[in-house]
Each structure stands twice: as C-alpha cells, then as structure tokens.
Amino acid sequence: MAFKFQIHNDIQFQRNEQFLEKSRSLIPAPKRENFAGAGVVRLIEDPIKLERVGVEETNENLSSLLLGQDDTIILDFHDHRVGSFFIQAESVGSPMDAPLHIRLRFAEVAAELAHSSSEYDGWLSSSWIQEEFLHIDELPALITLPRRYSFRFVEIKVLDTSPKWKVRFTNPVVITENAVSTNDIPPLHLKDPELEAIWKVSVKTLADCMTDVFEDGPKRDRRLWMGDLRLQALSNYATFHNEDLVLRCLYLFGAMPASDGRISANVFVRPKEVADDTFLYDYSLFFISILSDYMNEYGRKTVLEDLYPAAKQQMDLALSFVKPEGFIELDENYPVFVDWSNEFNKEACAQAVTIYALRQFIDLTRQMNQDPAFYEQMLAQLLDYARTTLYDAEDGLFQTRDGEKNIASQVWMVLANVPVDCEQAKRVMENTLASLFPVRDIATPYMYSHITEALFKTGLTDAAVKLMKDYWGKMIELGADTFWEAFDPDRPDYSPYGNPIISSYCHAWSCTPAYLIQKYLVKKSI
C-alpha cells in the first residue's frame, strides 16, 4: 500500500465568496446526545477479536475504586462515540499535597489499548494519537478536555498522586454532536440477520462521520474528501436523506478550485475554508458524479446552474489527457487514486472512470439545454478504444495497454457501462470471479464497495452478498462497532501505518453497505 503526500507551494486557488456563503448557510444544527453508564472493563486475550484483544466486565463500581500511582482503569461506553468526554474526580484521604497527574487514552477498538504510543513510527503524524496528559492542581474537579475524540474505550492511568491520598473518578459522560442521529431512521428488518447487522453498523458509521460536513473519519483527518463524499452521499440518500449537508459539501468544493480549474481532492473548514493542495484525477471527476447523483435525487435546477461550470471544467481538463487513439495518458502530478494499493496498474480504471463521469456530464449538459455533441463524440472515442483495444475477447476481461488484467479494471469498466450489453457485463464479472478472485493486495472498503456493486449490478447477487459478509461481516466478528478505514481479511491486524494506534476504525468510505443493501436487496426482502 502506498500514498504519496502532494506538496504544491506554487498553486493558487480561486475563492467564490457567494458559494462559500451558501455553504455556510447550510451548516446543520448539531444534534447533541449524552451517553453515561460506562462500565469498567479489563483487556483479555480473545482469539476471535482483532489482534486477539478483547474486554470483559470487571463488575466493579467505578465510584468504589480508589486509584494511586500507576493504577489504571478502562471505561467502556458500549458503542462507538464521537464527542467530548467529561469525568468527575475527587481526592480521598489526607489533604491533597500534590497535583494529580493522569494520562487518558481514547480507543475505537480494544486492540489500540494493547499498543503504546512510543511504539509508533509511521508516515502519518503521531499528533493524531488520542492520548492526553493532564496535571490537575485542585480536586474535586470536573475534568474536561478541549478536543473531540472518536472512541468506545477510555483508559485512565494515574501517573502520580502522592502517598497521602488517592483519586476517585465518577460520572463519566460523553456528549456527541452529529448532524444526524441513528434514531432518526427506523430499523431495517431483513430476513438475513447478518445483513441486518451489517446495515446497522454501516448506518452508525455514516452517522458518526456526519458533522458540519461529511467527514472522512472522526478520529483522524476530520475533513471532507471527494471520494468519500460520493459514497457517503449515496448512502445518505438511502438512509438519512440529509439534502443540506450534501449541498453544503458541493458548494465547498465548487467554491475553491485551483487557478487552472482543478477541484482539490479535499477541503478543510476550520478555522476557515481552505482547499488542500492535493489533486487526484478521479476525485476531481467525482464532483460531476456527486452533482449528477444529487440532481437525480432532488432535481434542483438552481444548484445545477451554479455548479455546472465547475463540473464542465473538470470534464474539459480530463478530456485534455485523451490521446488521438482514444486512450488516457495521465500526468504524474495528477494521479488517479482508485485505491491505496499501487500493486496494480490503474490506467484502465482511469479510462473507465472518465467514461463513467462523462456519461453523467452529458446528462447534466442536456439538463442545462446545452449541446452535448462534442462530449458525445469524446465518449464514443473513449468507448471504442476500451471495447476494441482494452477488451480481450479471448478471456472476456479488460486489460491495460501493457496487458495487465486486474480486478479494479473489470469493476470500473462494468460500473461505467463499457461492455456492449448486460450479458457481456455479466460475463466480465463471472470471469473476474473465476480468474481474479479472491481479492488480493486491496485492503480498503472503498475498493471493496465498488467490487460489490459491480457484482450486484450484473445480477451476481449471491456473490455480492457473500463478499459483503466475508468483508464487512468479518469486521463485525472482530469487534467492529463501526466499519474501518482499512481491512485485509487475510491479514486482520494490517494497518497501512504500521500500528493500529493511528488507524481509523470509523471511516466514511466503509459505510456503503447501507446504500448497497437498500438499492439491491431491500426490494427483494433478503
């Protein structure tokens, strides 16, 4: 797995204040919920949990525990929470003759607590580790922390008090502030309990990534990424139906393109709106896809009129990479993402994603009452090259120009409707199952989402359901309350950062079973 930081100090960004003001007007009022009643637990070896680390209740009453130097407690809030943490502390014994010194660690999964921050040596900043050291001079006190945390477990270690007194902790509370609540939607009753569990965890994952934007993850990054947004918006249409948050995110992206028109892969909103200097070819094109999906859902012509010019810029920029023969040759400064893994050639995927977005853009162009002839011509050229040169009729699979056949190429060609008809698309995915499964060298729910949808789209429902259960269902077996940023079923303890203490165990691009189940299975009452 690999992902390279992009640093572009010379790029200038435009700033459309009208669009930014529209985005600000759509900031949702936070829905606050209080969660108390955390239990006291201890770490245990559990062979079926992630890294063989589980927890068990100690049956101890928190208020009865008196802690001194090097004593530790772990609180379990029983489900994933995103918010602010509070706890009461008081001294017990002789007068308080020294400050209380404590360390707090917040963990989304129990396995995080089995690692020390001192072990971490990854390529992401260690400042994301959810660990705090506090000195408290006077007790009793309500301990409050300035940051927001993403966690289920809170470990509190007393680094020191003094020999004369101990500390008692009581009333731990977390206050969450999300744009939505899982109580906003009714439960989905499926005949298959495993699918129902996957749907429930998917909805929780989505909800915990919905704040004042669709975040990619509440533990780390905490910003708006285009690739995540496309999948979050689709899942949102299948669940919470929060139109304003999708619209806010579209206007944020549309307001801050680079001077050459490219839309950034992600944006920050605090302390003010800033576009990142990271650009991904497919993510820029997904601005078109998100706008198209929004129009299919709500049909707001005024939104299309506002954002169509930005969509057109993305398409025109993409088409500038099309060679006369009909293939796309990308600039290394404008890479295609598709998946973290660089173990496969992404060239054919770029071709397919362009076709996918171009079809949507042609539809948007018609809705704008503009002539799509040029774009239809380019679509025909791209399709012809993909169908004649990139398709190997002998084994019924798509390939890159150097002859590589990989799962991602088949999936994106099918999602882009490149096969000439439904039967050929089904054969492509049947051949994919036969010769390219099981999935290897891919560890993101992002790519697994697209693989699963391609199976559903071609009528291979049993295979799609099996993949969903083998992948997302396996995370639940390992203890997931929300779905993870990265997961390799062959290496359950895999972390792209070398240590799970920095990994995100609630991540936007893993919420898609909520969308896939609703779209492909609910009507069949699976």
Helices and strands as residue ranges (DSSP letters): H 17-25, E 31-35, E 39-45, G 50-52, E 53-57, G 62-64, E 72-93, E 100-107, G 110-114, G 117-119, G 126-128, E 131-136, E 141-144, E 149-160, E 165-178, G 182-184, H 193-208, E 224-225, H 226-237, H 243-255, E 266-268, E 274-275, H 281-298, H 301-319, H 347-367, H 373-388, E 391-392, E 397-398, H 407-415, H 422-435, H 445-457, H 461-468, I 469-473, H 474-477, G 508-510, H 513-520, G 522-524
